[in-house]
Amino acid sequence: MKKQILAIDDSKAIRFLLQTVLGKDYTVVTAPDGCSAMYWLSKRNLPDLIITDAQLPDMQDWELIEQLASSGIYRDIPLMVISSLDKAQADAKCQEFGVASNFTKPFNPVDLMKAVQQVINNDTKVASAYVAHAS
């Protein structure tokens, strides 16, 4: 069974790119905004990785990432950020929220794929976190 990735970005082109680049090896679910992503997660979906833009149209900058990082259920899901924010600022925020990897737009899809493989292959906490918090 393929590992699952939730990709969140308001850009249809970025969502399509992520689906295209990652879809061969992973099941990629996309969401255009933070509320859609949280709704999908609330249906007891637990992806192996979440890739999100730090700036989403329906939330303040970093709000979704902050919510996920502080959630008892979702905080153990690895996060990757793709943003157009200043690299130094984004790096500091990513470190604050425990983000696994940070990419600045525009990004190299090959580098992103390598980072995704590394993050997913090194993660073993997600399944046990879901079992612990689902009851």
N, C-alpha and C positions, 0 to 999 in steps of 0.2 A: 504494500500500500504506500502511495506517495505521501511524503510529508506535506503539510499544508502551510501556506503563507497567506496572511492577510495584508494586502497592499492598499494603502490609503493615500490618495492624492486628488486634489481638485482638478488637476489637468488630465483630460481624457487621453492625451498623447502619452503622458507618463504612465498612466494605468495600462494602456495598450502595450507600451514598451516592456513594462514589468511582466505582463502576462505572456508576451512573446518570448522574452529572454529566459524567464524562469519556468514557463509552462511545460516545457518538455520533461523536466526532472521533478517538478513539484506541482501540486494542486494549488493554483493561485486564485484567491477570492479577492475581488476589488471593491472598494467603497470610495465614493466621491467626497465624503466629509466625515467629521468626527462622530456626528449623531448616527449616521448609517453604520459606521464601524461598531459603535457601542451597542446598537440594536442587534447587529449580527452576533456579537460576542454574548449578549444577554440570552441568546437562544441556546446556551450551553455549547457553543462552538469554542474550541480551544486550539488555535493554530500553533504550529511549532515555531513560528517567527512572525513578527509584525514589522512591516516596513511602512513608515509614514512620513509625510511632510510635517515639518514643525509648524507650518503656517497653514491652517485650514480655515475655510471661509466661515464656518459656523462656530468657531472657537477662538479664544485668544491664543497668541503664539505660545506653543509648548503646553497648552492646556490638556490635550489628549494624552500626551506623553506623561505629564505629571499625574493624571488620573490613573493611567495604567501602572506607572511605577509605584504608586501608593496603594494600589488595590491588593487586597489579600488574595484574590483569585488570579489576577493577571500579572502581578509583579514578577513572577518567575518566567514569563514568556520573554525570550530575547527580543529586543527592539533594535531596529536599524532606522536611522533618520536620513532622509534625502531632503535637502533644503537649499534655498537660494540666499540664506542669511550669511552674514560675515563668518568666515571659517573659524576665526578665533572665538567669537561669541558662541557659535554653534558647538565647538569643541568643549567649551566650559560648561554649557548647559547639558550636553550629552554626558559629561563626566558626573555632573550633579545628579542626573536621573539614572545613571547606570546603563546608558545606552551602549550596546555592543559595538556598533559601527556607525560612522557618520560620513555621508557623501554630499558634496556640494554640486548643485546643478550648474552647468551640464556635467554629467558624469559618464565614465566609460562603462558600458554595460558588461564588458568582460571582467573588469575589476569588481563590479557589483556581484556578479555571479560567483566569483571566487570567494568574496566575503560572505555571501549567503551560505555557500557550502561549508565554509569554516565554522560559522556560527551554528548552523543546524547540526553539523556532525559533532560539535563539542558540547551540545546541550543534552542533559539527561534529566533535568529537574521538572520539565513541563508536565509530563504524564503524572508523576507522583503528586505534583501540586494540585492538579485537577481533582484527583481522587480524594485528597485531603480536604479540599474546600467544597466539594460537591455535596457532601452529606449534610 
